[in-house]
Amino acid sequence: MPAPGRGPGAAPSPACHNCRRRRLRCDRSLPSCRKCLGSGQKCLGYGPLLRWANAPAVRGRLVGLGERLEVSRISPPLLDPLVNHLDRRARHYVHHFATVVCRVLVSFDQEDFNPFRVIIPLATKFDFLEAIIVATGAMHTALLHGAKDQPGRPEMIDALVAKDRAIRLLRSAIDNITPDSQAMVLAATVFLINLDLIDSGKGGWQVHIEAASALMSCLQDPAHELDRSLTTSIDTIAADCLTYRVLGSAISGVALTSWAGRDLAEFFSVLRRAEAYSYHCCPPEILHILLSASSLCSDDGPARVPEALALIGRARALDVVAWVHSIRGLSAHDDLDIRVRIALAHRATACLYILLAVPEAAPSPSSVDMLVREVLEHLAAVPIDHMHLKGTIWPTFVVGAQTDDPEQRAWCMERMQAVSTMNRWMCPWGYIRTAVRMMQDLWDARDREPAKGGRRNWLLELKSMREKCLIV
């Protein structure tokens, strides 16, 4: 809420300490200003800033106070007026979403802006958005506490109850959708996909992607223009959905509704606008190539091989270094060299995928193995504790599923497991566990029954499987 006035003759109340240090305009709300809330920082308030003194005589005391203070360990979510109407557990899940999940959903959690975090205050206006935020925070908390081995944990129960409520409220919101609610319905729908990814990568992600794609078409109408402060957030959320759609159809073989030419051009312009925040670190042009290559799996026409070779040529022609350095809005602390490495890995993986989709397009029998080595070389340059490691899951899975080399298999398995166990920027996501199991199952099947007169094509086998998993 706004800070109380001081009377007509009083000087305006000062900005909070964070905003003053960053030279930002502060709205002086209590107990936390909106700038701090949006960036996920703890607001340091407006009064004198107490600090520890270094002098031996006063060490252990706070400057300005003559006696020791007992520090109150009240959790920040319990003090936030935006969630005071929720019970204690739900407030904790919202706080977890804001401080942990939102950090994972972007390539780099910038101090001044996180496109997912700025959506949270709108949950007070849209009940379906609040419910899905609670469900997502609860599900992620459950996984952190090992809920897969203890399905009866209260966090998992809370997550499932909140998810059920979110779906019911979202259905009602879709039935009564308005221009004002469209963007938030889209955000909640994409959050449902993220919830499936946190859980296992299975579930209803196909339906959610179709619904979100339809909503994005509506949002392109100029009559439904968004508030400027939300445009970047919605672009980033929509870009995630588009990436999920491309990668989901590439691996699972799910037949999604085809895009019209205008929609396709507009959707990929959304990907370009969200490049600075997308945790996949994949060039939009490569995603476009993957989308085209996926359709070649079921195309047996005479132009199949020439089209595949043309797509490989497009991928190789992409100047990855120039693309990375052209991204607008990157933090000054971002690691451009690692971004280049991951983008190069995505480019080589796209070429590998094309040869798996159209095996007869391979120039030589060794072409696939050479691409596997190229991808692994780029991936090995990404430190295991790096913030951008989460953008390497897709290429690691593809080369891992392809290789027969024991050392390469062990490296891919170790790297996949490290993303959710050793990397502080990712934390456990269920779809990674599913991807690890799928990779091991593919190896076991290939080792148990080698193909006669050739090599088993794991991509075509995955596309024909009944169980569909989203791997991003």
LUMMI-14609 format. One record per residue (C-alpha): x, y, z. Coordinates in Angstrom, 2 decimals, decimal comma. Example, Ala and Ser with C-alpha at 12.3 -4.5 7.8 and 13.67 -1.06 7.14 Angstrom:
R_u_v_w
R_12,30_-4,50_7,80
R_13,67_-1,06_7,14
END
This chain:
R_u_v_w
R_0,00_0,00_0,00
R_1,20_3,60_-0,51
R_3,10_5,21_2,30
R_0,93_7,51_4,47
R_1,15_11,23_3,77
R_3,04_13,62_6,00
R_0,88_16,68_5,64
R_0,94_19,47_3,06
R_4,08_21,14_4,36
R_6,17_18,03_4,88
R_9,00_16,94_2,62
R_8,25_13,87_0,49
R_9,25_10,56_2,07
R_12,59_9,27_0,77
R_13,03_6,37_-1,62
R_13,90_3,00_-0,13
R_17,59_2,25_0,23
R_17,68_-0,12_-2,77
R_16,06_2,41_-5,12
R_18,31_5,21_-3,86
R_21,41_3,11_-4,48
R_20,20_2,12_-7,97
R_18,89_5,64_-8,71
R_15,38_4,44_-9,47
R_12,08_6,18_-8,84
R_10,53_4,54_-5,79
R_6,76_4,36_-5,18
R_7,45_4,25_-1,40
R_4,87_1,50_-0,77
R_4,79_-0,29_2,56
R_6,12_-2,66_3,73
R_7,98_-3,19_0,44
R_8,18_-0,95_-2,62
R_7,04_-2,37_-5,96
R_10,50_-2,02_-7,55
R_12,01_-4,36_-4,94
R_9,04_-6,72_-5,21
R_9,41_-6,90_-8,99
R_13,15_-7,62_-8,84
R_12,82_-10,20_-6,06
R_14,93_-8,21_-3,61
R_14,23_-7,70_0,05
R_13,24_-4,05_0,45
R_15,58_-2,37_2,95
R_12,97_0,20_3,95
R_13,06_3,96_4,35
R_14,48_4,64_7,79
R_18,09_4,74_9,01
R_20,04_1,80_7,65
R_21,64_-0,02_10,57
R_25,06_-1,54_10,05
R_27,51_-3,53_12,11
R_30,39_-1,51_13,52
R_33,95_-2,82_13,25
R_35,36_-1,31_16,42
R_36,16_-3,98_19,05
R_34,26_-2,10_21,74
R_30,99_-2,26_19,82
R_31,49_-5,40_17,73
R_28,27_-7,40_17,84
R_26,15_-4,27_18,32
R_24,35_-2,17_15,76
R_25,44_1,40_15,16
R_22,82_3,77_16,54
R_21,58_1,33_19,17
R_22,88_0,99_22,68
R_21,86_-2,60_23,21
R_21,88_-5,89_21,35
R_18,94_-6,59_19,06
R_17,10_-9,84_18,78
R_16,71_-10,44_15,04
R_13,18_-11,49_14,16
R_13,22_-14,30_11,61
R_9,81_-13,63_10,09
R_9,67_-15,02_6,57
R_9,23_-12,27_3,93
R_6,08_-13,80_2,41
R_4,31_-13,49_5,74
R_4,63_-9,69_5,57
R_3,62_-9,08_1,94
R_0,23_-7,33_1,70
R_-0,33_-8,85_-1,75
R_-0,72_-12,33_-0,26
R_-2,08_-11,61_3,21
R_-5,41_-13,21_2,27
R_-3,68_-16,57_1,67
R_-2,88_-19,09_4,38
R_0,68_-19,49_5,60
R_1,56_-22,43_3,33
R_0,19_-20,72_0,21
R_2,15_-17,56_1,05
R_5,29_-19,66_1,29
R_4,63_-21,19_-2,16
R_4,13_-17,74_-3,73
R_7,38_-16,59_-2,14
R_9,16_-19,72_-3,43
R_7,81_-19,06_-6,92
R_9,05_-15,45_-6,79
R_12,51_-16,15_-5,41
R_13,42_-19,57_-6,87
R_11,19_-20,62_-9,77
R_11,27_-17,21_-11,48
R_15,07_-17,31_-11,37
R_15,06_-20,68_-13,15
R_12,66_-19,57_-15,88
R_15,07_-16,99_-17,35
R_18,56_-17,29_-18,76
R_19,89_-14,66_-16,34
R_17,94_-13,24_-13,40
R_18,57_-9,54_-13,92
R_18,47_-7,33_-10,86
R_16,14_-4,75_-12,38
R_13,70_-6,98_-14,24
R_12,42_-10,55_-14,31
R_9,53_-10,99_-16,77
R_7,90_-13,72_-14,68
R_8,24_-12,01_-11,33
R_6,49_-8,82_-12,44
R_3,38_-10,88_-13,22
R_2,93_-11,90_-9,56
R_1,23_-8,69_-8,29
R_-1,51_-9,22_-10,91
R_-2,49_-12,46_-9,16
R_-4,58_-10,40_-6,74
R_-6,80_-9,44_-9,68
R_-6,93_-12,81_-11,47
R_-7,73_-15,76_-9,18
R_-6,73_-18,38_-11,78
R_-3,26_-16,82_-12,02
R_-2,87_-16,86_-8,25
R_-3,89_-20,53_-8,11
R_-1,39_-21,64_-10,76
R_1,41_-19,66_-9,08
R_0,64_-21,39_-5,78
R_0,51_-24,79_-7,53
R_3,84_-24,21_-9,30
R_5,57_-23,06_-6,12
R_4,16_-26,03_-4,21
R_5,17_-28,57_-6,88
R_8,72_-27,26_-7,05
R_8,96_-27,23_-3,25
R_7,70_-30,82_-3,20
R_10,44_-31,94_-5,60
R_13,08_-30,18_-3,52
R_11,91_-32,30_-0,58
R_12,01_-35,54_-2,56
R_8,27_-35,87_-3,13
R_8,79_-38,35_-6,00
R_9,87_-40,86_-3,37
R_7,25_-39,62_-0,88
R_4,07_-38,92_-2,88
R_2,08_-38,26_0,29
R_4,10_-35,19_1,26
R_1,86_-32,19_2,10
R_3,58_-30,01_-0,52
R_2,61_-32,45_-3,29
R_-0,97_-32,63_-2,04
R_-1,10_-28,82_-1,90
R_0,25_-28,66_-5,46
R_-2,37_-31,04_-6,86
R_-5,22_-29,29_-5,04
R_-4,06_-25,87_-6,26
R_-3,60_-27,19_-9,81
R_-7,14_-28,58_-9,86
R_-8,47_-25,23_-8,64
R_-6,39_-23,35_-11,22
R_-7,76_-25,45_-14,09
R_-11,36_-24,94_-12,94
R_-10,88_-21,19_-12,60
R_-9,05_-21,00_-15,92
R_-11,89_-22,77_-17,72
R_-14,31_-20,21_-16,33
R_-11,99_-17,36_-17,33
R_-11,73_-18,70_-20,90
R_-15,53_-18,97_-21,14
R_-15,79_-15,32_-20,09
R_-12,58_-13,98_-21,60
R_-12,18_-10,23_-22,09
R_-9,46_-8,11_-23,73
R_-8,22_-7,22_-20,23
R_-7,86_-10,85_-19,16
R_-6,44_-12,39_-22,37
R_-2,79_-11,83_-21,53
R_-3,16_-13,27_-18,02
R_-5,07_-16,29_-19,34
R_-2,14_-16,87_-21,70
R_0,35_-16,53_-18,83
R_-1,58_-19,00_-16,66
R_-1,85_-21,49_-19,54
R_1,92_-21,42_-20,14
R_2,49_-21,76_-16,38
R_0,47_-25,00_-16,61
R_3,04_-26,26_-19,14
R_5,84_-25,31_-16,74
R_3,99_-27,15_-13,98
R_3,96_-30,30_-16,16
R_7,70_-29,85_-16,77
R_8,40_-29,52_-13,06
R_6,33_-32,63_-12,37
R_7,50_-35,06_-15,09
R_7,28_-33,56_-18,58
R_4,18_-35,64_-19,24
R_0,57_-34,70_-18,57
R_-1,54_-32,32_-20,62
R_1,17_-30,13_-22,11
R_-0,06_-30,73_-25,68
R_-3,51_-29,33_-24,87
R_-2,02_-26,35_-23,04
R_0,28_-25,55_-25,98
R_-2,64_-25,61_-28,41
R_-4,70_-23,34_-26,16
R_-1,81_-20,92_-25,65
R_-1,13_-20,77_-29,41
R_-4,76_-19,83_-30,05
R_-4,57_-17,12_-27,39
R_-1,40_-15,71_-28,93
R_-3,20_-15,33_-32,25
R_-5,85_-13,24_-30,49
R_-3,24_-11,07_-28,80
R_-1,84_-10,09_-32,19
R_-5,01_-8,10_-32,82
R_-4,16_-4,38_-32,37
R_-7,41_-3,94_-30,46
R_-5,95_-6,12_-27,74
R_-2,70_-4,24_-27,20
R_-1,06_-4,80_-23,85
R_0,08_-2,31_-21,30
R_3,67_-1,45_-22,21
R_4,97_-2,54_-18,82
R_3,67_-6,07_-19,49
R_4,65_-6,43_-23,14
R_8,11_-7,87_-22,43
R_6,71_-10,26_-19,83
R_4,04_-11,60_-22,17
R_6,55_-11,83_-25,04
R_8,85_-13,93_-22,85
R_6,03_-16,19_-21,69
R_4,79_-16,60_-25,28
R_8,35_-17,31_-26,47
R_8,65_-20,16_-23,97
R_5,40_-21,62_-25,28
R_6,61_-21,39_-28,88
R_9,88_-23,09_-27,96
R_8,00_-25,85_-26,14
R_5,82_-26,30_-29,20
R_8,77_-26,68_-31,57
R_10,81_-29,00_-29,35
R_7,74_-30,98_-28,29
R_6,69_-31,74_-31,86
R_10,31_-32,51_-32,84
R_10,68_-35,36_-30,34
R_7,20_-36,56_-29,45
R_5,59_-36,64_-32,87
R_2,52_-34,87_-31,47
R_0,47_-33,50_-34,37
R_-0,17_-29,88_-33,43
R_-2,36_-27,53_-35,44
R_-0,33_-26,01_-38,27
R_0,41_-22,30_-38,27
R_-0,75_-19,91_-40,95
R_2,02_-17,96_-42,69
R_1,17_-14,70_-40,90
R_1,04_-16,41_-37,51
R_4,37_-18,14_-38,10
R_6,14_-14,89_-38,99
R_4,65_-13,08_-36,00
R_5,38_-15,91_-33,59
R_9,05_-16,01_-34,50
R_9,30_-12,24_-34,14
R_8,11_-12,84_-30,56
R_11,05_-15,22_-30,09
R_13,44_-12,51_-31,24
R_11,97_-9,95_-28,85
R_12,42_-12,34_-25,91
R_15,97_-13,48_-26,73
R_17,54_-11,78_-23,69
R_15,39_-13,76_-21,24
R_14,87_-17,18_-22,86
R_16,67_-19,82_-20,78
R_17,06_-22,08_-23,84
R_19,73_-19,77_-25,34
R_18,71_-21,10_-28,77
R_18,65_-18,80_-31,83
R_15,09_-18,34_-33,20
R_16,37_-19,27_-36,67
R_17,44_-22,69_-35,35
R_13,99_-23,25_-33,84
R_12,45_-22,32_-37,18
R_14,71_-24,87_-38,91
R_13,78_-27,57_-36,37
R_10,09_-26,93_-36,97
R_10,57_-27,42_-40,71
R_12,76_-30,50_-40,20
R_10,19_-32,15_-37,93
R_7,63_-32,17_-40,73
R_10,08_-34,02_-42,99
R_9,89_-37,13_-40,78
R_6,48_-37,97_-42,21
R_7,12_-36,60_-45,70
R_8,16_-39,19_-48,28
R_7,96_-36,89_-51,31
R_10,74_-36,48_-53,88
R_11,79_-33,09_-52,47
R_12,51_-34,54_-49,02
R_16,31_-34,84_-49,41
R_16,85_-31,47_-51,15
R_14,77_-29,77_-48,46
R_16,80_-31,43_-45,71
R_20,08_-30,34_-47,30
R_18,73_-26,80_-47,70
R_17,85_-26,69_-43,99
R_21,36_-27,83_-43,05
R_22,74_-25,09_-45,28
R_20,56_-22,50_-43,53
R_21,76_-23,68_-40,13
R_25,43_-23,60_-41,12
R_25,02_-20,13_-42,61
R_23,83_-18,66_-39,30
R_26,50_-16,43_-37,74
R_26,06_-17,44_-34,11
R_28,61_-14,99_-32,71
R_26,94_-12,06_-34,47
R_23,54_-13,25_-33,23
R_24,64_-13,39_-29,58
R_26,20_-9,94_-29,74
R_23,06_-8,51_-31,34
R_20,71_-9,58_-28,52
R_19,16_-6,52_-26,90
R_18,58_-6,24_-23,18
R_21,28_-8,61_-21,92
R_22,72_-7,92_-18,49
R_26,22_-6,46_-18,36
R_27,09_-9,49_-16,18
R_25,93_-12,06_-18,74
R_28,44_-14,53_-20,18
R_28,45_-14,03_-23,95
R_31,16_-16,62_-24,62
R_29,09_-19,36_-23,00
R_25,98_-18,16_-24,85
R_27,93_-18,57_-28,10
R_28,96_-22,11_-27,14
R_25,39_-23,14_-26,30
R_24,04_-21,58_-29,50
R_26,69_-23,45_-31,52
R_25,64_-26,66_-29,77
R_22,01_-25,98_-30,74
R_23,04_-25,32_-34,34
R_24,99_-28,59_-34,62
R_22,14_-30,45_-32,87
R_19,69_-29,10_-35,45
R_21,90_-30,47_-38,23
R_22,06_-33,83_-36,43
R_18,29_-33,84_-36,02
R_17,80_-33,21_-39,76
R_19,96_-36,23_-40,63
R_17,96_-38,36_-38,19
R_14,69_-37,15_-39,71
R_15,99_-37,74_-43,26
R_18,78_-40,37_-42,98
R_19,30_-40,55_-46,74
R_20,45_-36,91_-46,70
R_23,67_-37,79_-44,82
R_26,68_-37,03_-47,07
R_28,63_-39,97_-45,60
R_28,20_-42,72_-42,96
R_30,43_-40,76_-40,57
R_28,47_-37,48_-40,85
R_26,27_-38,22_-37,84
R_29,20_-39,22_-35,61
R_31,06_-36,05_-36,58
R_28,06_-33,94_-35,55
R_27,83_-35,78_-32,22
R_31,46_-34,92_-31,49
R_30,89_-31,31_-32,53
R_27,93_-30,92_-30,15
R_29,83_-32,53_-27,27
R_32,81_-30,24_-27,84
R_30,63_-27,15_-27,42
R_28,73_-28,57_-24,44
R_31,96_-29,49_-22,65
R_32,92_-25,79_-22,67
R_29,96_-24,97_-20,39
R_30,98_-25,31_-16,70
R_28,79_-27,68_-14,73
R_27,82_-24,94_-12,25
R_27,16_-22,26_-14,88
R_23,89_-20,32_-14,89
R_23,32_-21,15_-18,58
R_23,72_-24,92_-18,14
R_19,91_-25,24_-18,12
R_19,97_-24,29_-21,81
R_21,91_-27,46_-22,68
R_19,30_-30,14_-21,87
R_17,93_-30,48_-25,42
R_21,29_-30,90_-27,23
R_22,61_-33,17_-24,46
R_19,59_-35,46_-24,76
R_19,78_-35,64_-28,57
R_23,48_-36,55_-28,72
R_23,12_-38,85_-25,71
R_20,28_-40,75_-27,37
R_22,32_-41,02_-30,58
R_25,75_-42,14_-29,40
R_26,89_-45,73_-28,88
R_30,23_-44,73_-27,37
R_30,34_-45,73_-23,65
R_32,39_-42,69_-22,62
R_30,09_-40,28_-24,46
R_27,05_-41,95_-22,93
R_28,50_-41,68_-19,43
R_29,33_-38,01_-19,98
R_25,81_-37,19_-21,22
R_24,22_-39,06_-18,32
R_26,43_-37,28_-15,78
R_25,72_-33,90_-17,34
R_21,94_-34,42_-17,40
R_21,90_-35,48_-13,76
R_24,17_-32,58_-12,78
R_21,67_-30,02_-14,06
R_19,18_-30,97_-11,36
R_21,54_-32,05_-8,58
R_24,66_-29,87_-8,77
R_23,57_-26,75_-10,61
R_22,17_-24,08_-8,29
R_20,60_-22,23_-11,21
R_18,24_-25,05_-12,14
R_17,07_-27,14_-9,16
R_15,17_-30,40_-9,75
R_12,69_-30,45_-12,63
R_10,83_-33,71_-13,22
R_11,15_-33,66_-17,00
R_14,94_-34,03_-16,65
R_14,44_-37,27_-14,71
R_12,08_-38,46_-17,42
R_14,63_-37,56_-20,11
R_17,34_-39,50_-18,27
R_15,10_-42,58_-18,07
R_14,17_-42,30_-21,75
R_17,83_-42,02_-22,73
R_18,71_-45,11_-20,69
R_15,76_-47,04_-22,18
R_16,90_-46,17_-25,71
R_20,41_-47,42_-24,94
R_19,11_-50,65_-23,39
R_16,84_-51,37_-26,36
R_19,60_-50,68_-28,88
R_22,18_-52,76_-27,02
R_19,74_-55,62_-26,50
R_18,49_-55,78_-30,08
R_20,93_-54,18_-32,53
R_19,41_-53,28_-35,89
R_20,18_-55,70_-38,70
R_21,93_-54,21_-41,69
R_22,02_-50,71_-40,26
R_21,36_-48,63_-37,17
R_18,15_-48,17_-35,22
R_16,69_-44,70_-35,57
R_15,77_-43,65_-32,04
R_14,02_-40,48_-33,24
R_11,47_-42,39_-35,29
R_11,00_-44,83_-32,40
R_10,28_-41,99_-29,97
R_7,81_-40,38_-32,34
R_5,87_-43,64_-32,54
R_5,74_-44,19_-28,77
R_2,38_-43,88_-27,06
R_3,73_-41,92_-24,09
R_4,58_-38,36_-25,08
R_7,14_-36,41_-23,09
R_8,19_-32,78_-23,41
R_11,98_-32,35_-23,28
R_13,26_-28,79_-23,46
END
